[in-house]
Amino acid sequence: MELKIQIQNLKTIITHKIFQKQEQTKGSASLVKLLVFHKFIFLLLFLFFSLHGFSQNPMVKVQVETSSIRIGEQFDFRISVNETENVILPKLELKGLEIIDSAKIDTLRNMLIQKYIITGFDSGAFYIPQQQVFVKNQAYLTDSLLIKVATVAIDTTKIKKYPIKTIKKEPYVFDDFKLYIYLLIAALLIIGFWIYYFVIRKRKVEEEKPTYKLLAPYEEAIYKLNELDEKLLWQNNKVKEYYSELTDIIRGYIERELKVPALEKTSDEIIDMLKDFHDSEAISTNKETLDKLKDLLREADLVKFAKSKPLAPEIEEDRKDAEEVVHNLKPKPVITNDELE
């Protein structure tokens, strides 16, 4: 707008000067000269103001440090915009050249500057194409730039040659042995656990276990019966465990005292075996003791397998019967020839 006003003012001034000259001059030849002079002045003004308009900074422009590089060298490529608001910069896409890095958009003197670091790894001439930049919804195109990438000349005659070396092994690091170390640790843990569980722990259990075998069968049975009473199993509603331990004590006593596999036999098999011993007079007992043992074993089987729940007086009676069986069930002593003499 200011440019148009200046042109109009100059035009008015020049026209005024021409009319002044026209009044001073007379004749057709002078008038023609004035008209030619008038057109010449207008042409100069047009060229002046046109050059003035083109000399102003464009809205967008691009710059490079150099247009010729060698393979692998890097150079800066910048896009500058004479505006800071409502600016949309393009995504730079190149062919034959590679973008190494791009800096953050910088604002300097009311300008936006986007900087890229570019290189090339192939020789030749490559274009950075025009970039379309939007400023306040209006598109502007940048100039395209030609970048020449040259190879590096190598004089092979001046290169010192060395003999071919053998492949050098890399030094060992922890990762090379990591798997073997983990396997070794796991193996040591397994061996340590095995030694503890099957050797040390078993030895402790054996040391803590009472040595009943040092006692006679009768004394061992009485000791275990008293120990069973101290546990108070049936008093704590553990009737099944109580009868299981009670019958095991009786079976163990019969096995050690009569030297028969009573622990492996059923209740009926034990009773039949003891009746046979009684009939053959191999044991010193009476029929009443055998009957009490039979009732005790059957009651225990009902508790363990039929979930029977005897009353407290019945449990106490079975305890007395068990001790009576131990007292009365003994092998018949063998009389030797020396004792007969």
MOCORLIN-V172653 format. One record per helix or strand of 2 or more residues. SS is the DSSP state (H for helix, E for strand). FROM is the first residue (numbers start at 0). TO is the last residue. If there is no record, write none. Layout:
BEGIN
ss=[SS & SS]
from=[FROM & FROM]
to=[TO & TO]
END
This chain:
BEGIN
ss=[H & H & E & E & E & E & E & E & E & E & E & E & E & H & H & H & H & H & H & H & H & E & H & H & E & H]
from=[1 & 27 & 59 & 67 & 73 & 86 & 97 & 105 & 111 & 123 & 131 & 137 & 144 & 155 & 173 & 211 & 216 & 233 & 238 & 261 & 266 & 282 & 286 & 311 & 329 & 336]
to=[23 & 53 & 63 & 69 & 80 & 87 & 101 & 106 & 118 & 127 & 134 & 140 & 149 & 157 & 207 & 213 & 230 & 235 & 257 & 263 & 278 & 283 & 304 & 327 & 330 & 339]
END
